[in-house]
């Protein structure tokens, strides 16, 4: 009795379409897709940066000829 049937889902879907319209829903889904693509792109860029060798292993030279020299 307390379960969600297919009829409940259909009624909610019809109400959402009536309130927002098909164009707004498709625009919203397009924006969500762009956000997901951007997120995945940034995640792969972060992975590439982590795989690059770090500059910490290189010996650092002291500042020669600077303002305090």
Order of alpha helices (4+ residues) and beta strands (2+ residues): alpha
